[in-house]
């Protein structure tokens, strides 16, 4: 039995061989002032472009990353490590060629600090999971995400910063994410039969006290309420504290407006 499987085992590169490739190919460019660039690659015999991208997509999903864009045949994949308490969202570009070479590139923003050792470990931890294959595997199911709890003003600031860098990325990055947003009710309106709640972007510490400053070009947040929330909407008054759960629908750049849909009072 041992003799039958030995030839098959010899055809599959060892994980240590991939790890050595990944370590040797890792490079770091730039600095915290100008922004950094970290990259590495591995080469897997018998790995097609579609299989490489499909595998990396599923590996990223398994790591709770968001898939921003993928092209199985073209050999490109853009994934993102979600924002955390210590860093903003981190987009990672992945490419694959017909000869089995798979590369990863992470670029950090100006003023960001990155730990090269940890970044290399994370990248190689993904790349060393690749296996030879000709066809792309089925898409892995992502775990159901819990609503992201934050203030409406914090979400507005985050989207505003992203829009300044590249407004085209906003909907790709945020669409479909579920948020529970705390804030203050600016007012309730209706459009096309849909009730809409606007958050106050400059809430006063003292309810009813008008802020002295007014921002003309401020990013705002609006929640389109679900149809069963009419009673809740009619009970709201200006300056009431609100806590709504809804799904990011789209960003209206001309109006600097973040729009969530299917919003309900959070329990």
Protein Blocks (a to p, Z undefined) as FASTA:
>chain_A
ZZmmmmmmmmpccfklmmmmmmmmpccedjfknopadddddddehiafklmmmmmmmmmm
mnopacfbdcfknopacddddddfkbccddddddddfkopacddddddehiacdfklmmm
mmmmmmmmpccdfbdcddddddddddddddfklmmmmmmmmmmmommlmmmmmgopacdd
ddddfbdcdeehiacddddfbbcfbghiacfbdcfbbccddddddfklmmmmmmpcehia
cddddddfbdcfklopacdehiacdZZ
